Amino acid sequence: MITTKLVFLLINYFNEAEVSDFVAYQLGIDLIKRNVDVVIVDNGSNNNMVFEQLKNTYPDIMILNPKKNSGYFGGANIGLKEYLKEYGMPAAVVVSNVDIEFVGTDFIDKLKSRVSENNFEVLGPDITSTFLGQKQNPYMKQRISESKIKIISAFSSNVLLYNMFLFFHFVKTKLKSFIQKAKQNESAEQSFIYGIHGSFMVFHNNYFNKGGVLEYPSFLFGEEIFVGEQCRKNGMKTVFEPSLKILHHEHSSTGIFKNKANAGFIHQSYQYLLKHYND
């Protein structure tokens, strides 16, 4: 049995039933075996009883309640800091959405085996969006250009303009999905890339030992670039691992199209990324 310790950092924002189901149905057996630890950061709840019941079943889960909504990486960073105070650094930290499903009953064992090889800092699995019908990793094979960051920043300054941008991107993505189906083996090999999809990000403890952080100053969006830039600047490896497969039943919390608040978060994030692009 592989004894490599993993900790999952999960963020709740008024979807506690989905969080609870993810823990119970995707991680439950490994939690009972004590192969996996879980930290839930509760950014907002409709029904606190859901987590109380979850805690009764899995008493070792850590549930945190920040005083305010801390965002995605902000919440993950809070969860990691509290976990480290209690248990110390695990072999790997997983920042994960809860609208995902592992393919195969041995996913966690395969992930732990991959972590134990100790030859990467950040890892992303093969993720298939059930909505788009498209592979989401490799997310960015090469470094994003400064001009593309400027374009996203400009479009996101206006919610209507940005949703038009998203619509055309959605159409383009659907067309690409047909091409992908004709090239099933195109991304079948493990490879080193610039950025992995933010729905499931595995951070080897090497990432933190070499100066990597989760302290992203933006509330939401652009986390993939934030991590990619840290790896680039610090000579760290980001790997796409196709042997680990996930189904992503996406957009349960943020939606395909963005409201004014989310467009504002995107604009803020890409302004930050643009400012620090050449640091």
Secondary structure as GFF3:
##gff-version 3
##sequence-region A 1 279
A	DSSP	beta_strand	6	12	.	.	.	ID=ss1
A	DSSP	alpha_helix	16	22	.	.	.	ID=ss2
A	DSSP	pi_helix	23	27	.	.	.	ID=ss3
A	DSSP	alpha_helix	28	33	.	.	.	ID=ss4
A	DSSP	beta_strand	36	42	.	.	.	ID=ss5
A	DSSP	alpha_helix	49	57	.	.	.	ID=ss6
A	DSSP	beta_strand	62	64	.	.	.	ID=ss7
A	DSSP	alpha_helix	72	87	.	.	.	ID=ss8
A	DSSP	beta_strand	92	96	.	.	.	ID=ss9
A	DSSP	beta_strand	100	102	.	.	.	ID=ss10
A	DSSP	alpha_helix	107	116	.	.	.	ID=ss11
A	DSSP	beta_strand	122	129	.	.	.	ID=ss12
A	DSSP	beta_strand	134	135	.	.	.	ID=ss13
A	DSSP	alpha_helix	146	155	.	.	.	ID=ss14
A	DSSP	alpha_helix	159	181	.	.	.	ID=ss15
A	DSSP	beta_strand	191	192	.	.	.	ID=ss16
A	DSSP	beta_strand	200	204	.	.	.	ID=ss17
A	DSSP	alpha_helix	205	209	.	.	.	ID=ss18
A	DSSP	alpha_helix	223	233	.	.	.	ID=ss19
A	DSSP	beta_strand	238	248	.	.	.	ID=ss20
A	DSSP	alpha_helix	260	275	.	.	.	ID=ss21
###
